[in-house]
Structures are given as C-alpha cells and as structure tokens.
C-alpha cells in the first residue's frame, strides 16, 4: 500500500518539487535507502528512474525541462 502511494506521488506533477527521499518519508518509510530498495524490488526501477520515465511528455516537449532530461 505504501509503495503504491509512493508510486502515485512520484508521478504527481504537484509533488514534482519533492525529492524522492521526501516522498518516501511522507509515505511512512523511515529510511530513504530502505524505501529505494523496496521500491526497486517491487517495480523493477529505482524511484528516481520510475519518476523520470513517467515524467509527462508535455513538460519534456514544451521546453520546461533541460534538453538532457
């Protein structure tokens, strides 16, 4: 349940200003490392990679992000 909530939070554009660790803490994890490990075991990607892959295309295509994103 916490990991599903974290996955939703990672792709929520209103939470884009939060770090991965902050999202983990808000979802009840006491350790950023533990959160990242469990997330990767469950989803096959680190939370950072998960977030990057699911970043809205509109943000990428409208010049809102640097070209290297």
C-alpha positions in Angstrom: 0.0 0.0 0.0 2.8 2.5 0.9 4.7 1.6 -2.2 1.6 2.2 -4.4 1.0 5.5 -2.7 4.7 6.4 -3.3 4.5 5.5 -7.0 1.5 7.7 -7.4 3.2 10.6 -5.6 6.4 10.2 -7.7 4.4 11.0 -10.9 2.1 13.6 -9.4 3.1 16.9 -11.1 2.0 18.8 -8.0 4.7 17.0 -6.0 7.5 17.4 -8.5 9.3 19.7 -6.2 9.8 17.0 -3.6 12.8 14.8 -3.6 12.4 11.0 -3.8 13.5 10.7 -0.2 10.9 13.3 0.9 8.2 11.2 -0.9 9.4 8.1 0.8 9.3 9.7 4.2 5.8 11.1 3.6 4.7 7.6 2.7 5.8 6.3 6.0 9.3 5.0 5.3 11.9 5.8 8.0 14.9 5.4 5.7 15.5 6.6 2.1 17.7 3.7 1.4 15.1 1.2 2.6 12.4 2.9 0.5 14.6 2.8 -2.6 15.5 -0.8 -2.1 11.9 -1.9 -1.7 10.6 0.2 -4.5 13.2 -1.3 -6.9 12.3 -4.8 -5.8 8.6 -4.1 -6.4 8.7 -2.0 -9.6 11.9 -3.1 -11.2 13.2 0.5 -11.3 14.6 2.9 -8.7 12.2 5.6 -7.6 14.3 8.2 -9.5 14.2 6.2 -12.7 10.5 5.5 -12.2 9.8 9.2 -11.9 11.9 10.1 -14.9 10.3 7.5 -17.2 6.8 8.7 -16.3 7.5 12.4 -16.4 4.8 14.0 -18.5 5.7 14.4 -22.2 4.2 17.9 -22.2 6.9 19.0 -19.7 9.6 17.5 -21.9 8.3 18.9 -25.2 7.4 22.4 -24.1 10.9 23.4 -23.1 10.1 23.2 -19.4 13.0 20.8 -18.8 16.6 21.0 -19.9 17.3 19.1 -23.2 19.3 16.3 -21.4 16.2 15.2 -19.5 
